[in-house]
Amino acid sequence: MSAYAANRSGNRRMRRSYRPKVCKFCANKTWGIDYKDINRLRLFITERAKIIPRRISGNCAKHQRELTVEIKKARNIALLPFVAE
């Protein structure tokens, strides 16, 4: 469904309001990004083993870059898969 929804009359479009996403790493300072923490990294990859983009995960740019590097490290030492089976 698009970001616009038709009202009852059908001729005027209204904008949906969304709750802003918050970076999980900025909100929770105790969370660190580490390639050895597989359970936390799995929250940010899809079932097809693709990295979830920023606009969906809600991460800030700094933490998304760090997360991407750590996921790639975990893939290289075979802790995470490159592709789904």
KEGUVEX-317543 format. One record per residue: residue in three letters; x, y, z of N, C-alpha, C in turn. Coordinates in nm, 4 decimals, decimal comma, always signed. Each point is the difference from the previous one (the first is absolute). Layout:
! residues N
+-----+----------+----------+----------+----------+----------+----------+----------+----------+----------+
!   r !       nu !       nv !       nw !      cau !      cav !      caw !       cu !       cv !       cw !
+-----+----------+----------+----------+----------+----------+----------+----------+----------+----------+
! ALA !        X !        Y !        Z !        X !        Y !        Z !        X !        Y !        Z !
...
+-----+----------+----------+----------+----------+----------+----------+----------+----------+----------+
! end
This chain:
! residues 85
+-----+----------+----------+----------+----------+----------+----------+----------+----------+----------+
!   r !       nu !       nv !       nw !      cau !      cav !      caw !       cu !       cv !       cw !
+-----+----------+----------+----------+----------+----------+----------+----------+----------+----------+
! MET !  +0,0841 !  -0,1168 !  +0,0000 !  -0,0841 !  +0,1168 !  +0,0000 !  +0,0888 !  +0,1234 !  +0,0000 !
! SER !  -0,0405 !  +0,1012 !  -0,0671 !  +0,0813 !  +0,1207 !  -0,0106 !  -0,0076 !  +0,0826 !  +0,1282 !
! ALA !  +0,0811 !  +0,1040 !  +0,0046 !  +0,0032 !  +0,0868 !  +0,1175 !  -0,1256 !  +0,0862 !  +0,0087 !
! TYR !  -0,0747 !  +0,0088 !  -0,1070 !  -0,1237 !  +0,0778 !  -0,0003 !  -0,1197 !  -0,0941 !  +0,0066 !
! ALA !  -0,0990 !  +0,0387 !  +0,0744 !  -0,1220 !  -0,0801 !  +0,0091 !  -0,1191 !  +0,0885 !  -0,0359 !
! ALA !  -0,0915 !  -0,0555 !  -0,0750 !  -0,1183 !  +0,0781 !  -0,0395 !  -0,0978 !  +0,0053 !  +0,1164 !
! ASN !  -0,0647 !  +0,1150 !  +0,0159 !  -0,1019 !  +0,0098 !  +0,1045 !  -0,1322 !  -0,0542 !  -0,0526 !
! ARG !  -0,1047 !  +0,0131 !  +0,0763 !  -0,1278 !  -0,0601 !  -0,0391 !  -0,0570 !  +0,0547 !  -0,1292 !
! SER !  +0,0208 !  +0,1276 !  -0,0263 !  -0,0545 !  +0,0563 !  -0,1236 !  +0,0788 !  -0,0500 !  -0,1205 !
! GLY !  +0,1240 !  -0,0421 !  +0,0198 !  +0,0770 !  -0,0603 !  -0,1070 !  +0,0715 !  +0,0971 !  -0,0903 !
! ASN !  -0,0274 !  +0,1307 !  +0,0111 !  +0,0632 !  +0,0927 !  -0,0923 !  +0,1144 !  +0,0796 !  +0,0639 !
! ARG !  +0,0124 !  -0,0027 !  +0,1288 !  +0,1081 !  +0,0728 !  +0,0656 !  +0,0916 !  -0,1003 !  +0,0685 !
! ARG !  +0,1278 !  +0,0250 !  -0,0059 !  +0,0944 !  -0,0923 !  +0,0614 !  +0,0539 !  +0,0587 !  +0,1295 !
! MET !  +0,0179 !  -0,0872 !  +0,0973 !  +0,0507 !  +0,0428 !  +0,1299 !  +0,1339 !  -0,0680 !  +0,0250 !
! ARG !  +0,0890 !  +0,0681 !  +0,0679 !  +0,1330 !  -0,0528 !  +0,0307 !  -0,0069 !  -0,0826 !  +0,1278 !
! ARG !  +0,0580 !  -0,1186 !  -0,0034 !  +0,0066 !  -0,0820 !  +0,1203 !  +0,1106 !  +0,0513 !  +0,0902 !
! SER !  -0,0191 !  -0,0125 !  +0,1276 !  +0,1061 !  +0,0402 !  +0,0922 !  +0,0668 !  -0,1260 !  +0,0547 !
! TYR !  +0,1309 !  -0,0002 !  -0,0042 !  +0,0777 !  -0,1129 !  +0,0477 !  +0,0794 !  +0,0407 !  +0,1229 !
! ARG !  +0,0239 !  -0,0957 !  +0,0860 !  +0,0822 !  +0,0248 !  +0,1166 !  +0,1464 !  -0,0022 !  -0,0441 !
! PRO !  +0,0807 !  +0,0972 !  +0,0399 !  +0,1395 !  +0,0014 !  -0,0437 !  +0,0778 !  -0,1178 !  +0,0590 !
! LYS !  +0,0862 !  -0,0577 !  -0,0800 !  +0,0805 !  -0,1122 !  +0,0455 !  +0,1200 !  +0,0528 !  +0,0766 !
! VAL !  +0,0405 !  -0,0735 !  +0,1000 !  +0,1106 !  +0,0411 !  +0,0851 !  +0,1115 !  -0,1028 !  -0,0134 !
! CYS !  +0,1228 !  +0,0492 !  -0,0081 !  +0,1162 !  -0,0890 !  -0,0073 !  +0,0096 !  -0,0788 !  +0,1304 !
! LYS !  +0,0037 !  -0,1330 !  -0,0102 !  +0,0056 !  -0,0843 !  +0,1196 !  +0,1314 !  +0,0165 !  +0,0745 !
! PHE !  +0,1055 !  +0,0322 !  -0,0721 !  +0,1309 !  +0,0133 !  +0,0630 !  +0,0163 !  +0,1358 !  +0,0683 !
! CYS !  -0,0648 !  +0,1037 !  -0,0525 !  +0,0025 !  +0,1310 !  +0,0659 !  -0,0915 !  -0,0002 !  +0,1221 !
! ALA !  -0,1128 !  -0,0682 !  -0,0090 !  -0,0961 !  -0,0031 !  +0,1099 !  +0,0517 !  -0,0829 !  +0,1170 !
! ASN !  +0,0680 !  -0,1098 !  -0,0298 !  +0,0511 !  -0,0887 !  +0,1038 !  +0,1528 !  +0,0028 !  -0,0064 !
! LYS !  +0,0618 !  +0,0835 !  +0,0828 !  +0,1452 !  +0,0205 !  -0,0053 !  +0,0792 !  -0,1244 !  +0,0401 !
! THR !  -0,0628 !  -0,0944 !  +0,0683 !  +0,0731 !  -0,1196 !  +0,0418 !  +0,0187 !  -0,0987 !  -0,1150 !
! TRP !  -0,0826 !  +0,0138 !  -0,1035 !  +0,0152 !  -0,0882 !  -0,1164 !  +0,1256 !  +0,0387 !  -0,0753 !
! GLY !  +0,0811 !  -0,0976 !  -0,0300 !  +0,1154 !  +0,0235 !  -0,0850 !  -0,0186 !  -0,0792 !  -0,1281 !
! ILE !  +0,0735 !  +0,0366 !  -0,1020 !  -0,0062 !  -0,0728 !  -0,1264 !  +0,1269 !  -0,0828 !  -0,0087 !
! ASP !  -0,0155 !  -0,1324 !  +0,0026 !  +0,1150 !  -0,0897 !  -0,0024 !  -0,0307 !  -0,1172 !  -0,0924 !
! TYR !  +0,0968 !  -0,0391 !  -0,0803 !  -0,0222 !  -0,1082 !  -0,0962 !  -0,0212 !  -0,1343 !  +0,0681 !
! LYS !  +0,0399 !  -0,0145 !  +0,1258 !  -0,0160 !  -0,1268 !  +0,0711 !  -0,1390 !  -0,0159 !  +0,0612 !
! ASP !  -0,0750 !  +0,1087 !  +0,0084 !  -0,1347 !  -0,0037 !  +0,0572 !  -0,1011 !  -0,0293 !  -0,1112 !
! ILE !  -0,0133 !  -0,1264 !  -0,0343 !  -0,0799 !  -0,0430 !  -0,1145 !  -0,1490 !  +0,0260 !  +0,0218 !
! ASN !  -0,0478 !  -0,0210 !  +0,1220 !  -0,1433 !  +0,0193 !  +0,0264 !  -0,0426 !  +0,1435 !  -0,0248 !
! ARG !  +0,0825 !  +0,0968 !  +0,0352 !  -0,0339 !  +0,1399 !  -0,0225 !  +0,0104 !  +0,0337 !  -0,1489 !
! LEU !  +0,1001 !  -0,0542 !  -0,0685 !  +0,0161 !  +0,0287 !  -0,1430 !  -0,1148 !  -0,0586 !  -0,0818 !
! ARG !  -0,0545 !  -0,1122 !  +0,0441 !  -0,1108 !  -0,0620 !  -0,0735 !  -0,1257 !  +0,0852 !  -0,0010 !
! LEU !  -0,0108 !  +0,0928 !  +0,0942 !  -0,1148 !  +0,0916 !  +0,0007 !  +0,0025 !  +0,0940 !  -0,1200 !
! PHE !  +0,1175 !  +0,0169 !  -0,0587 !  +0,0171 !  +0,0978 !  -0,1073 !  +0,0260 !  -0,0640 !  -0,1358 !
! ILE !  -0,0270 !  -0,1288 !  -0,0132 !  +0,0047 !  -0,0644 !  -0,1312 !  -0,1321 !  -0,0726 !  -0,0239 !
! THR !  -0,0373 !  -0,0119 !  -0,1272 !  -0,1255 !  -0,0658 !  -0,0351 !  +0,0178 !  -0,1508 !  +0,0011 !
! GLU !  -0,1086 !  -0,0722 !  -0,0234 !  +0,0086 !  -0,1456 !  -0,0068 !  +0,0784 !  -0,0454 !  -0,1227 !
! ARG !  +0,0171 !  +0,0884 !  -0,0980 !  +0,0821 !  -0,0293 !  -0,1177 !  +0,1440 !  +0,0429 !  +0,0213 !
! ALA !  +0,0336 !  +0,0424 !  +0,1216 !  +0,1346 !  +0,0409 !  +0,0419 !  +0,0444 !  +0,1320 !  -0,0616 !
! LYS !  -0,0948 !  +0,0851 !  -0,0364 !  +0,0332 !  +0,1337 !  -0,0492 !  -0,0005 !  +0,0967 !  +0,1172 !
! ILE !  +0,0847 !  +0,1016 !  -0,0062 !  +0,0055 !  +0,1006 !  +0,1049 !  -0,1205 !  +0,0930 !  -0,0144 !
! ILE !  -0,0708 !  +0,0211 !  +0,1109 !  -0,1187 !  +0,0857 !  -0,0019 !  +0,0439 !  +0,1453 !  -0,0143 !
! PRO !  -0,0585 !  +0,0755 !  -0,0939 !  +0,0417 !  +0,1389 !  -0,0203 !  -0,0399 !  +0,0921 !  +0,1156 !
! ARG !  +0,0647 !  +0,1141 !  +0,0033 !  -0,0214 !  +0,1006 !  +0,1036 !  -0,1431 !  +0,0462 !  +0,0114 !
! ARG !  -0,0640 !  +0,0221 !  -0,1127 !  -0,1359 !  +0,0553 !  +0,0016 !  -0,0990 !  -0,0980 !  +0,0617 !
! ILE !  +0,0331 !  -0,1280 !  +0,0013 !  -0,0876 !  -0,0995 !  +0,0608 !  +0,0406 !  -0,0281 !  +0,1447 !
! SER !  +0,1295 !  -0,0158 !  +0,0252 !  +0,0452 !  -0,0324 !  +0,1355 !  -0,0079 !  +0,1188 !  +0,0941 !
! GLY !  +0,0137 !  +0,1223 !  -0,0530 !  -0,0062 !  +0,1188 !  +0,0835 !  +0,1330 !  +0,0406 !  +0,0587 !
! ASN !  +0,1083 !  -0,0662 !  -0,0386 !  +0,1317 !  +0,0348 !  +0,0527 !  +0,0472 !  +0,1338 !  -0,0546 !
! CYS !  +0,0856 !  +0,0667 !  +0,0774 !  +0,0614 !  +0,1226 !  -0,0503 !  +0,1120 !  -0,0402 !  -0,0970 !
! ALA !  +0,0505 !  +0,0941 !  -0,0761 !  +0,0994 !  -0,0298 !  -0,1037 !  +0,1278 !  -0,0580 !  +0,0594 !
! LYS !  +0,0446 !  +0,0566 !  +0,1107 !  +0,1237 !  -0,0468 !  +0,0637 !  -0,0110 !  -0,1462 !  +0,0421 !
! HIS !  -0,1081 !  -0,0341 !  +0,0682 !  -0,0149 !  -0,1370 !  +0,0474 !  -0,0328 !  -0,0973 !  -0,1125 !
! GLN !  -0,0663 !  +0,0462 !  -0,1048 !  -0,0260 !  -0,0881 !  -0,1137 !  +0,1301 !  -0,0378 !  -0,0693 !
! ARG !  +0,0921 !  +0,0965 !  -0,0131 !  +0,1307 !  -0,0307 !  -0,0598 !  +0,0776 !  -0,1006 !  +0,0855 !
! GLU !  +0,0014 !  +0,0214 !  +0,1310 !  +0,0688 !  -0,0925 !  +0,0899 !  -0,0629 !  -0,1385 !  -0,0064 !
! LEU !  -0,1320 !  -0,0048 !  -0,0010 !  -0,0727 !  -0,1257 !  -0,0052 !  +0,0321 !  -0,0774 !  -0,1281 !
! THR !  +0,0064 !  +0,0711 !  -0,1117 !  +0,0308 !  -0,0638 !  -0,1279 !  +0,1389 !  -0,0625 !  +0,0013 !
! VAL !  +0,0963 !  +0,0721 !  +0,0546 !  +0,1370 !  -0,0513 !  +0,0072 !  +0,0050 !  -0,1249 !  +0,0877 !
! GLU !  -0,0681 !  +0,0030 !  +0,1138 !  +0,0022 !  -0,1140 !  +0,0923 !  -0,0731 !  -0,1210 !  -0,0586 !
! ILE !  -0,1091 !  +0,0218 !  -0,0728 !  -0,0692 !  -0,1122 !  -0,0651 !  +0,0900 !  -0,0628 !  -0,1051 !
! LYS !  +0,0717 !  +0,0826 !  -0,0752 !  +0,0903 !  -0,0529 !  -0,1025 !  +0,1164 !  -0,0760 !  +0,0627 !
! LYS !  +0,0500 !  +0,0459 !  +0,1148 !  +0,1049 !  -0,0749 !  +0,0710 !  -0,0524 !  -0,1364 !  +0,0434 !
! ALA !  -0,1218 !  -0,0018 !  +0,0558 !  -0,0594 !  -0,1254 !  +0,0460 !  -0,0246 !  -0,0957 !  -0,1166 !
! ARG !  -0,0335 !  +0,0536 !  -0,1157 !  -0,0179 !  -0,0842 !  -0,1183 !  +0,1325 !  -0,0609 !  -0,0443 !
! ASN !  +0,1064 !  +0,0784 !  +0,0046 !  +0,1299 !  -0,0483 !  -0,0473 !  +0,0570 !  -0,1112 !  +0,0864 !
! ILE !  -0,0318 !  -0,0025 !  +0,1275 !  +0,0490 !  -0,1099 !  +0,0838 !  -0,1093 !  -0,1043 !  +0,0248 !
! ALA !  -0,1044 !  +0,0028 !  -0,0829 !  -0,1063 !  -0,1015 !  -0,0052 !  -0,0859 !  -0,0053 !  +0,1244 !
! LEU !  -0,0196 !  +0,1117 !  +0,0675 !  -0,0955 !  +0,0053 !  +0,1107 !  -0,1400 !  +0,0318 !  -0,0515 !
! LEU !  -0,0084 !  +0,0728 !  -0,1101 !  -0,1259 !  +0,0315 !  -0,0659 !  +0,0079 !  -0,0463 !  -0,1450 !
! PRO !  -0,1137 !  -0,0365 !  -0,0595 !  +0,0038 !  -0,0421 !  -0,1404 !  +0,0047 !  +0,1194 !  -0,0958 !
! PHE !  +0,0575 !  -0,0242 !  -0,1174 !  -0,0029 !  +0,1009 !  -0,1067 !  -0,1360 !  +0,0000 !  -0,0687 !
! VAL !  -0,0577 !  -0,1187 !  -0,0199 !  -0,1306 !  -0,0146 !  -0,0636 !  -0,0824 !  -0,1021 !  +0,0774 !
! ALA !  -0,1319 !  +0,0011 !  -0,0225 !  -0,0879 !  -0,0974 !  +0,0656 !  +0,0160 !  -0,1357 !  -0,0669 !
! GLU !  -0,0314 !  -0,1013 !  +0,0746 !  +0,0121 !  -0,1364 !  -0,0542 !  -0,1232 !  -0,0384 !  -0,0767 !
+-----+----------+----------+----------+----------+----------+----------+----------+----------+----------+
! end
